[in-house]
Amino acid sequence: MRLIFMGTPDFAVPTLIELAARGHEIAAVYTRAAKPAGRGMALQLSSVEREARQLGLRVCTPKTLKDKVAEPEFRAHRADAAVVVAYGLILPKPILEAPKFGCFNVHASLLPRWRGAAPINRAIMAGDKETGVTIIEMDEGLDTGAMAMAERVWIAPDMTAGEAHDALARLGADLMARVLAALERGTLTPRPQPEAGVTYAAKISKDETHIDWGKPWIEVHNQIRGLSPFPGAWFETDSVRVKALRSTKGEGSGKPGTLLDDHLTIACAEDPRRRFSTRRGDGRVHRHLADRTTALASALSVGGASTGGNRRLPGRIVAARALSAHFAIHAGAAAQIARRNHAHVGRTLRLRVPVVRAGRRLRHGAREDGQR
């Protein structure tokens, strides 16, 4: 089929690759324009644009689709259908009606539950046991179009939003390919969404990212994993902000907010607690935390961290058992840290390697900006 692809972030890339691999003719790729990013504020292309250029596809980056120029340009592609995956711009009615068979959207939830901007985060934060992908034939409403196809995914008890994101991106690519195949055969029969069970997935606000240990452990756990890795749930210790990236059920009892052991188990409002991994700021903050409690140091998660400046570490994240049973770090750095940058403290380790996250250094009262 002759297609227009419309998408912007990482989530959309697997679908673009899948459709190109299936032999569809992609007349144009619409994506959001490059934006300044990083310390040098250099223009950064969207994930979709980078992939489209590697595939040799035409890229369009209009600021809006509502002006008089956008519609005729869109129609000029003479597309059979448009595939939309987290594009980021509203499609007005003339655009929706331009392709021969309409526009189809990959939505990361089991509609009508979690219509809106943050379905993956909201499903996990709400403690849902399952999620999925729904392909809809788009209309002018907010994710209200008829459902062409859907498939479920089980949410594991400790699954993070990042893990669900990757799984649903892959599923969405496969599901869209199946929808287009049915569309070509003339066997696709979209059905209206049920009126019952509608919920909305509003954008995540900054107020929702702060951890309150006075809440039941399951709420804290769902908050941590539902906001991991971005924007990240956080707490403060000795006026230093710490991001919690992963948690699991712990044992023990104590006043909410009390550190219970050297594995960073913290008491919540009810009697199981959470043990979790953290991502922290610059070297000074790291050493300060290590002096205060070795548990924080031995439960570090370094996804996207670096040593000796901003050089990114190679390798996948693994459990570095030689250092600590609860220490997660890139494989490429584990041996280096074990060899040169630790000191034994009883049964735990007090790490002294500077840990830096790409982006701004954390300071008391400052916020950390970033994007997955």
C-alpha angles and dihedrals in degrees: 000000000000106000143182112213119207120187144113121189135057090273091068098049099081090055093051091049093046094051092048090048091051090060099252115154106241105201095185142351117223116200140151116280121261115275133202111262141162130032092304092046090227117169110269120203119223117258089249094051092051091052093044092053091051088053091049094242128151112257126208122189108182118173090221140006094209101079128092094258099053099063100053091044090051093048091048090071088068092213125183089212142351121230114208123193118169092321098162101220129090115250110220121214096264090056093046090053098044101085117074095241098025134243125309125201133203106220120187100224142059099265138254084033114082104009111178144043107327109033097147095051094043095050092054095040089053091052095244114176094213142022134168148163128288123193110209135188099236126240131170094277129091102273090322100127126123115280115247098178139342138188132190131232125193115235108223115222094254099030114135128217089251092056092046090047092057094045093049093046090058092044092048091055093053093043093051091051089053092048092053091048090054090046090055091050092048093238100111112117112178115201129207119261115255116256093226123078099031114159131165128229104211121195115275112260125209090243090066096057100070114097117231108198088195090076123088113279094246091057091049091047093050091047093052096048094038091057097040126146096359133060086356131212113254146187135186129242120184090346092306121119117230126188118217112212103173138015141181137183115287136188134240139056138255147123112310110273094024118136104232105186146352092276093071096256108164126193120241132188095283131047105268112066137195132258112196148170123243142207117212144187134251130339094268092055090046094054092045091055092046091054091049098049129355089207091073091051094049094051099054122143113199105189102159095001128133142202129224095017128324100324106134116235118240126228137043127296112267137164107269096212093174089067104035137332089240101040114111118191143144111284091233092061102040096082092045093052093045091051102045116006115052140076125201116244109181108293095341136063130242104210120210101182112120110246118204129178118214105257131032124000113246118246131172109282093010127116126225116229123201146125133225 
